[in-house]
């Protein structure tokens, strides 16, 4: 067989390179859609068989819990912290995570607990329920299936809180902390728990709902306006200064609770914006000198105190969002895989600020009440 002319071979090679280039360019342009599709369970929630429910009478149903939850000691902090963690389960086969998913548990223990529950170790005994969390995929779509999965997750969190109050709290002050998906669930939890038992509000030192949107006209507690105020809500969703696209996405796509326990769009309402550097819902620019300590606590042993980086960020509230300046340290910048960058950051820009703020609110509550120290 006669050999192909050199020009023909070059033409074929060029065509192949163009095709590969087009495919690579298409994969880059549509990479979000491609990767998002991989996380889609591809089954209607109505026919989905969820994982078994947790039994909160069992220690295995709690990611974090004191050694003797029914017998607080004088050496422990005077309050309790009920912590609802953020998404650590990507998705794929399940809409909602099994509570024993090893990868999700590792991510919670290595990243989320040290960075977001860590600031409250000195504040109170920490109770963090494992729950059938809605997958990361459900935060990327407004499909009704995804909303159903997020509503389903609430049933576990509500059951855990009821069990905690009935068996472990013993009338102690309570700090509620919810992060991202956990913050949305904690919002409804507070509304329903206080409606069911109005006396509970007098025991709540504060509720910290981090990276969470709560409309200012429909909050479960009054907003925290100043340090040491108790019984109030410290809630914010943060974006970096200049990230217009991300800010608009939060306002357009965030879901909040509506009538009948439905998840609905914000619909133009202004969210509450608590500024951790001011310790209240305060207008104006908080300069970086007020930042008591940011940290990247990822990988630290639970309970270990991280090193703090002071004066890393300034912050201001605008149109219901906390606009944060870019941190200086490389350890406080986004990193990791595509899914890692869509979860809560593996660092906390306001770690020391939250610790000091929560300690002050518990002290304020105890100073003005008859609750046992």
N, C-alpha and C positions, 0 to 999 in steps of 0.2 A: 504494500500500500504506500502510495506516495506520501512523503512528509508534508504536513501542512505548512504553508508559507509562514515565515516569521511574523509578518504583519498581522496574519489572521490570529496567531497565538496571542499577540499583544492585544488585539481587539477583544478576544475572549477574556483575557486577564483584566482588562480595563472594565468590561461589563460586570465581571464578578465583583471587582472592587466597588463599583458604583452600587450594585445591589446590596452588598454587605454594608456599605456606608448608609444607604437609605434605611435598611433594617435597623442598624444601630441608632440612627437618628430618631427613627420612630419609637424604638424601645426607650430612648431617653425622654422624648417628649411625653410619651404615654406611660412612663414608668410608674407614676402614682396609681393610675388605673389598673395597671397589670398587677402590681403588688397588692393593691386593695382587693382585687378579685380573688387572689390566692387566700385571703382571710375570710372570704364570704362562705358561710356554712352551706349555702345553696339549697336550703330547705326552709319552707315556711315555718315560722315560729309556732303556728297553730298545730302543726303535725310533729313538732320537735319533742323528743323525750328528754327532759332535762336530767342532769345528774341528781343523785339522791340528796335530800335535804340534810343539813347539819343538825346535830343534836347538841345544843349549847349546855347541856348538863355534863358533857364530856370535854375534857381538856383539849382533845384533838381538834375540837371545833374553834379553838381560839389560837390565833397566831401569836399573840402576846397576852400574858396574864400573870399576875403575881403568884409567888409560890404558894401562898395560903390566902386565896381570894376571899374566903369567908372570915378571916381573922386578921384584920389589919393591925400592925404593930406601931408602937410609938416612934420607931426608927424610920418608918415610911413617911412620905409626904402626906399632908393633911387632906388632900383631895383625891378624886379619881379622874382619870382621863379615858373617855370612850372614843376610840380612834377608828374611823372608817377609812380604810386605805384606798389608794387610787388603782387604776387598771394595771394589772401585771400579766394578763392573759391576752394573747394576740387574737385568737380565733382559729378558724379553719373548720374543724368538724363540729364544734360546739358554739351555740349562741352564748351560753353561760358556762363559766369554768367549773369543773369539779373542784371541790375545796382541797383535794389532795393532789392537784396538778403540780408535779415537782418543779417544773420550770418557773411557773408563776410564783411558787413559794420561795424559790431561790432569789428571784428578782425582788420580792417583798423584803426578804431578810437582808439582802446585800445592798439594796439601793433605797427602797422607799422607807423602810423602818428607820434606818440610821439618819436619814435626811429630814424626814417629816414627822415621825413620832419622837425622834431624839430630842427636839427642843422641849419636850414636855416631861422628860424623865424626872427632873427635879420638882415638877409641879404636882404630880400625882401618880398613883398606881395606874398602870396602863392596861386597859382591856381592849384588845383589837380582835374582833371576830373574823374568822374566815367566813366568807359568804360566796354564793354562786354569782360572782361578779359578771356583769356583761362584758363581752370581749372588747378589745381595742377597736375591732371593726365597727362595733355599734356606735362608736364616737365619730366615725368617718362618714356616716350616711344618715339621712333623715327618713329612711324607709320605716314603715310601720312595724315591720318585724324587729328592727333594732330598738324601737321604742318599747315594744312588748318585752324584749329581753332586759331592758333597763328597769322597767316597772317590776318585772319578776325578781330582780336582784333585791329590790326594796323589801320584799317579804322576809328575807333572811335577816337583814339588818334590823328590821323592826322586832323580829323574834329575839334576836341577840340582846337588844337593848331592854326589852321587857324582862328577859331572864336575868340580866345584870342587875336591874333595879330590884327585882324580887329577892335575889339571893346574895348579892355581893355589896351593894351600895351602902346599906345600913345608915342612911341619912347623911352621908358625907357630901361635901360640895362636889359638883360635877363640872368638868370641862369637856365639851364635845369638840372633837376635831374631825373634819372631813376634808379629804383632798381629791380634787378633780371629780371623777364619778362619785367617789365617796362623799364629796361635799354636797352634790345634788341630792343624794340619798339622805344625808344628814339634815338637809333643809326640811324635807317632808317629815322625817323622824321627829324633829323638834316641834313642828306644828301639831302633829297628832299626839305626841306624848304630853305636851303642855295642855292641850285641849282635854285630854283624858284625865289628867291630874294637875290642876292649876298650882298646887303647892310645889310642884317640881321646879317651877320658874324661880322660886326663891332660893333654890339650891344650886342653880346654874351660875357658875362664876363667869363663864363666857363660852361662846361657840365660835371656833375658828374654822371658817370654810375657805380653804385655800384653792386658788385657781377655779373659782366657782362663781356663777352668775346668779344673783338673787334680785328680783325687781324691788326697787325702793318702796313701791306701793303694796307689796305683798310679802313682808318679811315675817318669819316666825318669832323674832325677838326684836326689840328696838336696837338700832345700830349703836356701836360703841363710839362715843363722842370724845372721850378723854381717858387717860390712863387711870387705872384702879376702879373705874366704873364696873359694876358687876351686873349679871343678868342681861348681857347684851351680845350683839352679833358683830364679829370682826370678819368681814367677807370681802374678797377681792379677786379679780381676774387680772393678771399682769401681762403686759406686752413690752417689748423693748421700744424705746423711743425711735420713731421713724419707720417702724414696721406697720405701715398703713394697711397692707393687705391682711395681715394677721389680726389687727384690731377690728377691721370690718367683718372678718369671718366670725369672730367671737360674737359680735353684736347681731349678725345675721343668722348664725347657725346654732347658737346656744339654746338649749331646751330648758324650760322651767316648768314647775308644776302648775297645772290649771285645775279647773273644776273636775270633780270625780276622779282625781288621781291621774289625770291625763298629762302627758308631756307635750308642751306647746312651745311655739317660738316666742321669743321675747317681745315681738310685735311693737317695736319702737319704744318700749319703756326703758327708763334709765336704771342701770344696776347700781346697787350700793357699792361704794368704793372706800374701803378702809385702808389707810396708809400706815403700814407697820412702823415706819420711821417716826411718825407723829403720835402713834398710839391712838388714833381716832379717825373718824370721818371728817377730815380737815382739808380745806382748799389750800393751794399754794405749793411751792416747790420745797421738798425736804432735801437739803444738801447732803452729799455723801458723808460729811463729818458726823451726821447723826446715825449712820449705819454702824451698829454695835458689833456686828460680826456675821459675815457670810462664811460658808464652809462647804467643802465637798467631803461628805462623811461616807461616801460609798466604800464598801468593803470593811468598814470598821466593825469590830466586835460589838454586839449589842450592849449598850450602856456605857461604852467608852466615850470619853469626852473628846470631841474633835478640836483641832487647832482652828482659830478664828482669823479671818482676814477682815480687818476693819476698813471703813470708809471706801467700800467697793462700789456702792451704787447710791444714786439719789433717786427720788421717786415723787411723782405728783399724780393727782387724780384729774382726769379729763374725760367728760362724757361717760362717766361710770366705769372707766378702765384705769388701772394703775400703770402709768407710763414710767418705765424704769430705765435708767441710763445703763449703758453697756459696762459690765464689770471689767476691771483691769487684768485680773488673774486668768491665765489660760485654763486653770482647773475649774473655772466657773463659766465655761462656754460650751455650747451644744456639741455633742460628739456621739459616736456610735452608729448603729445601723439605721436603716430607714424606719423601722418600727421603734427603735430607741428614741429617735428624734420626735416621735409623735406621742410619746408618753411624758409623764412628769419628768422634769430635768433631774439628772443624778447629782444635784447639789441644791443648796437652799441659800438664797441670797439674804434671807432675814432670820437665820437660825437664832442668833443671840438676841435679836430684837423680840422675837416671839417668846423666847424663854423668859425674858425680863417682863414682858407685857403680861403673860399669863400668871407669873408669880405675884405681880402687883394686884391683879384682879381677884385672885384667891385670897390674898391678904385683906383686900378691901371688903370682900364678902364676909370673911370671918370676923373682921372688926365691927361690922354693922349688923351681925346676926347672932342668933343663939346656937348656930351649928357647932357641933363638937369639933375641936381642933385636931 
